[in-house]
Amino acid sequence: MHTLRSEPFLLNREWSSRQIAEQARLRLAKLRPDVLELHDALFHDGVENSDLWAIMTPEEKEGILRIPVIAIPIQEFNTCIAEAPAGDGQFIVFDTCIFKELVDLLSAVPTQGLPAWTACVLQGALRKVSWTESPAFWTEAAIREVKAYEWPKPDHGVVYTRFSSLLIGLRFCVMFILAHEFAHQKLNHLAGDLSVVLRELGGIVVTAHQKHHAREFEADAWALKVLTRVPVGYFATWLLCIEAMFWYLNSIELFNAECQRIKGATSLPSDHPDAWERGRRISELSADFIETTTQGNLDESLYKSLKARKTLFEWWKKANGLMIPLLAECYWNDPERTVGIHDAFRDGSLGVDEYKAEMRSIETKHKITSTWYGLRRTVRRVKSKLF
C-alpha cells in the first residue's frame, strides 16, 4: 500500500513556493485524496482562501505574506514557515499529522470513552516510529455529521449547536494554528538571525524559523484575539476544540515523560512551552472575553456549552492521572503488544471488552498494578524531581 510516508515528498531545489504547493497537491491527490479534500476545504492553495482570512481586518492582513500552504508529513504535529530552496517565496508547512490526529481525537471526544482516547494519545506519542495513516473506525459517523452541516453565515442569529463529537470544531483549530503562524509575522518574531534555523525538509535543507517560549504565548494571544470575532456562542463552543488540542498534546508530553522516568532518563526541553500551560493561558484569555461580551448573562445554550467544557476538563485530568502511567508501563514492558492492541481497537477489530481484557493481561503478566510495582513507580517520580 502506497502511503504519504512510504513515498516521501522530495523537493526540487529549482522549485518556487507555488511549484512546491502544486507538487504537494498532486501527491495528495494520488496518495490521499481524502486529505486533499480536507486541505482544500480549509485553505485550498493559499492563506487568502482560508476561513481565517475572511475574519481578519485589513490592518491584520497588512504585511501577511499570501503564501501557499502545503500538507506533508513531518511527524511533529507542527507548522512552520519555510523559504523555497530556489529563494522564490515562502510557504507554510502544515504537518498531515495534524489533520489525521485531530480528526481521530475530535471524533472520539466526548462519546467514545477511554480506549479511544488512549489509542489517540499512544499514536500521537509514537508518530515518529509507529503510525497508522488510516482513520479510526469511529471517525466515519462524525465526518458524515460534519459534512451535512451548513456553516453559519454572518447574518445568522443561531450561536450554538450541539453535535455528537468535537469534530465540528476542526476548522476552528486550523484557524487558530494559521492565526498563530500569522502572529509570528505580525509581531515581528521572524526577524533577525536568532529566528532562523536550518532543517531537513523533503530531502534537502531549507531555512525555517525558530520558536521561543515567550513568543509562543504572544502568538497564541494574537491568534485568539482574531478568533473572538465569531459569535460568542460559536466561540465558546469551538474554543473547547482548541483546548482539547492542547490537552491532547499535554497527554502525549506526560506519556513521554513517564517513559523517560521508567528508563531513568531526563526529558529534554522543547522549543515550545508546556502544552498544558498554553492551554491554561488560552482558557483564561477566553474566559475574560466571554465575561466581557456577555456581562455574565448567559443564555441556556451558552451555559450548557461552558458547563460541558468544565466537565470534559475534569474528565481529562482524571484520565491523565489514571491512564498515562498505566499506558507507559504497558508500553515499556510489552511495546509490540500494546501498540497492536490499540491499533486493533482503532480499526474496529477489537471491542471495548476485548480491549480491557488484553490490557489487563499485560498488567497481570508484568505485575504492573502490584503494590511493589507502585512503590517503584513512586521512587522513580521522586528521583526525577530531585535530579
N, C-alpha and C positions, 0 to 999 in steps of 0.2 A: 504494500500500500504506500503510495506516494503522499508525504505529508510536508508541512512547512518546514519541519526540522530535518527530514531526510533529504530534502532538496534545498539547501541553504541559498539565501538570496545573496548573490555576488555582485558587487558594484563594479562598474567600469570607470576607470579614472577620467575618462573623457566626458562622462555624462554630466549634464546640468541638473539642477534640482528638479526641474519639471520632467526631464527624462527619467530620473530616478523614480519619481512618483508614477509615471506611466508604466515603467517596467514592473514596479511593485504591484500595480493594479492588475497587469496581465498575469502575474504569478498567482495572485489571489484568485483570479477568475479560473485559472487552470486547476489549482490545488484545493482551494476553499471558497467556492462561490457563496457559501453562507456567510463567511466572514466579510467578503466583499460587499454583500448586500447590507450588512450591518454597518460597515465602514461608510458606504455611500449614503445611508440614511442619516448618519451622524455628521459627516463633513465632506462627503463626495471627494473632490480633488483639491480642496484648499480651505483654509480657515475662514475665508469670506463666505463660504457656503454652510457654515455651522450654525446651529441654533444659538450659540453664544454670541456670534457676531450680530445677530438680529436684535439683541437687547443691549448691546454696548452703545454708549454715547459717542458722538463724533470726536470728542476730546479723548476718550479712552482708545478709540481706534487709531488716533493720530500717532504715528511712529511705529505702529504694529506692522510688521512685515507680512504681506499677504503671500504666505508661503504654503507649499503643499504639505499634506500630512500623509506619511507612508506608514503602513502597518506591516511590521515584520517581527518575528520572534527574536527577542534579545534576552529572554529569561530573567528579567529583572523587575517585572511589574512596574515599569517606569517609562517616562517620556524624556526626551531631550531635544534640544535644538542643535543641529549639526550643519557644518559647512559642506557644500558639494565639493568633492575632490577636485573638480575642474576649476573651482574658485568662482563658479557662476551661481550664486544664490545660496540660500539656506533651505532646510526642510525640517519638519518636526517628525521625529521617530516615535511612533506610538506602538509600544510592545503589544503583540497579539495576545500575550498572556493576560493583559488587562481585560480584553473582550471575553476571553474564554473563562477566566476565573470569576469575573464579576457576573457573567450570565449564570454560571453554576451556583455561585453564592447567593445572589439576589433572588434566584428562582427557589432556593431552598428555604429562605427566611420569610416568614416565621413558621411555616407549616410542616416542614419535612423532618424536624427533630434533630437529635444529637448525632446519629450516624451520618446523615448528610453533611451536617456542619463539620464533623470530624474529618470526613473524606475531603471536603474542600480545603481545610487547614493543612492536611497532610500533603495534598497535591501541590498547594502553594509553597509549602516549605521545601518540597523536593523538586521544584520546577526545573532545576538545572540538571537533575540526574534521572528522574523517573516521572514522566509527564504524559498524560493521555490527551490527545487532541479532540477526540470525540466528546460531544456534550453529555452531561449526566442525564439519566433517564427522566429525572423529574423536571427538566427544563422544557420539555415539549409542550405541556399544558400551559406553562407560564408564558412561553413565547407566543402561543396561539392567542392567549388573552390580550397580550400587549398589541399584537398586530390588529386585533379587532377594535382597538381603542381609537377614538377620534380625538386627536390632540386639540387642546383648547385654543381658541382664537383670542386676540387681545380684548375683544368686547364681550367675551363670555363672562357671565357672572358667577358660574359654578367655581368654587375654590377647593373642593375636597371630594375625592372619590376613593372608595375602598377597593382594594384588589386582594387576590389570594396570596400574592407574593410581593416582594420589593422590586421585582424586575422592571416595573413601570418607571422606576427612578434611574435606570441605567443612563438615559440621556442626561439627567442632571449630574450624575457622577462624571460623565465625559465632559460636560460643560465646565464643571469645576476643574478638572485636570487641565483642559485647554486654557481656562482663565488663569490658572496658576502659572502656566508657561508664559502667557502674555504678560503677567505681572512682573516676571523677571526682566522682560524688555522695558516695560513702562517705568519700573523702579530703578532702572539703570544697573541691574545686578550683573549684566553680562559684559560690562565694560572692563577693560584692563586685563593684563596678563594673568592675574590671580584667578580670573573666572574661566580660563581656558584650560582644557585638558585634552590630551590625545587619547583616543580609544579605538579599539578594533571594531569595525562595522562592515559587514558584507565582504569580509576577506581582505580589506585594506584599512589603513589607519586614517581616521578623519578627525577634524577638530570639532570638539563638542564643548559644553560649558559645565564647569564645576559648581556644585551647590554648597551652601553654607547654612548652618542651623538657623541663625537669626534671619537670614534672607528667606528661608523656607516659611517661617512664621509670617513674615511680612507679605509674602506672595499669597499665602493662604487667606490672610485678611483682605487683601485687594480682590481676590477672586470671589470671596464670599460677598463682598460689598456689591459687586456686579450682579450676582445671582439674586440679591434681595429685590430685584425689580420685578420678579414674577409675583403673582398674587400671593398674599401671605399664607393662605390655606395650602396652596401647592408647595410653597417654600417649606412650610413646617412639615408637610408630609414627605416630600422628596429629600429634605435635609437628612432624614433617618438613613437614606441610602448612602450618603457621603459619610456619615458617622459609622455606619456598618462597614464601609470600605476600610476605614482606619482601624476599627476594632478587629477586623479580619487580619490586617497587616500586623497588628499588635499580637494577635494569637499566634501568628507564624513566628514572630520575634521570640515569644515566650517558649514555643516549641524548640526553636533553635538554641535558645539559652539553656533550656533543660537538657538537651542533648550534649551541649558543651560541658555542663556540670557533671553529667554522667561520665563523660570522657575525662574529666579532670582538667579541662582547658578553660581559658578565659575568653569571653566574647570580644571581638574587635569592634571599635567604634564605627558607626556608619556615617556617610556624608549627609544623611537625612536625620532629623531629630526623631526621637521615640514616637512611634505612631499613635500610642495612647495619648501622649501629651498634645500632639497635633489635633487629634480628635476632641480632646477636652477643651482646647482653646477655641476651636470652631463651634463647639456647643455653647460656650459662654458668649461668644460674639452673636450667635444666632438667637440666644435667649434674650439678649439686650434688644435686638432688632424686633423680635416678636412682641416683647413687652411694650416697646415704644410705639409700635404700629397699632396694637390692639388696645393700649391703655388698660390692659388687664381684663378687658371684656371679651371673653372667648365664647364663640357660638358652640353648639353641641358637637359639631363635626370636628372643629379645631381642637376642642377639649379632648375628644376621643383620640385624635391623632397624637397629641402630646402625651397623653396617658399611655398609649401603646408604645411610644418611643421610650418612656421610662421603664416600662415592663420589659421590653427587649433588652435594654441596657443592663438591668439587674440579672436577667437570664444569661446574658453573655458573660458577665463577671463570674457567675457561678460555673458556667461551662469551662471557662479558662482555668478556674481553680481545681475543678474535679477531673476534667478530661485531658488537659495538656500534659500534666506529669505522667498520667497513665499511658497516654499515646506515645510519649517519648520513651518510656520504659519498654513498652511492647516493641517499638521500632528498634530500639537499641539491642534488645535480646533476640529478636527474630525479624529483621528488616524485610526479607523477601516475603514472608507470610503476611506480615502486617500490611504491606503495600498491596499484596494480592487480594486480601480481604476487602480493603477499601475500594480497589478497582472493581471488584465483583459487585460490591454494593452500588457503586456509581453506575454501572451498566445495567443494573436491574436483575442480574442473575443470582443475587443473594438477598434474601428478605431480611427484615429487621430482626426477627427472632434468630435466624441463622447467623446474622452478623454478631449479635450479642454472644451467642454460643461460641463462635470462633474466637472472638476476642477474649472471652473468659478462659478458653483452653490455653491461650498464650500466657495469661496471668497465672493460671494454676501451674503450668509446666515450669515456669521460671520463678514461681513464688513471689510475684510482683506485689500482691496485696497482703503479704505476711507482715507481722509486726517487725521482724528483724529487717526486712527489706525497707519498711517505712523508716526505721531508725537510721539506716544507711543513707536514705534519701535526705533526711533532716541534717545529718552531718555534712553531706555534700553542699547543701544550701548555705549552712553556716560558714564553711570553708570558702565558698565562692564570694561571700560578702566580706570576709576578713582579708583575703589575699588577692 
